[in-house]
Amino acid sequence: MLVMALSLPAVARAGVGSWTPRGPRVTSAVYLDRAGPLPSGPIYAEYSNGLYRSQDGGRSWCFLGNEAYAVSVSPFDARELYGFSRADNTTLHSVYGGESWTAWPASKSFLAFDPADPKRLYAQLNSFPLELLRTDDGGQTWRSIAPLPFPVVSIAIDPTRHDDVYAVSGLCQGFFHCQSGMWFSSNAGGAWLPVGLPLDSPFPQVAVSPWGTVFLLGARLYRGINQGGWTPLPTELLSIVFDAAQPGTLYGVNVYA
């Protein structure tokens, strides 16, 4: 599945200080997720024409359709996915590995799984003012957690300390009037503390590795919070997933000039 273009994203695998191509080059690859330790667990990747799944660490891919985008995979069951409908942006839920979907309650937008607790999920209420929600019983009941000043655009939970939650929130009113911030909670959203963002990444995606390292994906890749600062890494990634079976190994969607 090769598409020629001037700038080509591709799935790559990183070892110690190096990257190895591991997948198709396409015109746009915007999201990558996984369930279970790689390479045994499947990888899901979203491209411009829809969703794909790989069962062999990115060497080969099968097409699942284009009904959903921004898909999140349960860390406990590779068949359970959440995503957003391309037709109307409502939240979709699949228990068949993305081969079929059902509508989630229209009042909520799914945000994240807790990687340490299969029954804890985070969502955002689709109303004004926006409200952050958490369920501890698999979605049977929901409770409000501490609000953030802007809509949440990315959220990640530390697998080693599952009450530690990182969130990026932001809002744009016109092209030159954007506000954003990153926040940290040590009590599963009970309260939030501000964390500084790199100046070149106002709306990054946040990810936490299975070994507890925090990454930001924006204008460039950043690693770790060190007394409020970030360490830039020499690569640009659109999305990353981690190999829980091999600490220090991650998969990413990279942009080649």
Helices and strands as residue ranges (DSSP letters): E 8-14, E 19-25, E 29-34, E 43-47, E 50-54, E 62-65, E 68-73, E 81-85, E 91-94, E 102-103, E 108-114, E 117-125, E 131-135, E 143-144, E 152-157, E 165-172, E 178-185, E 193-195, E 205-208, E 214-217, E 221-226, E 229-233, E 237-242, E 250-256
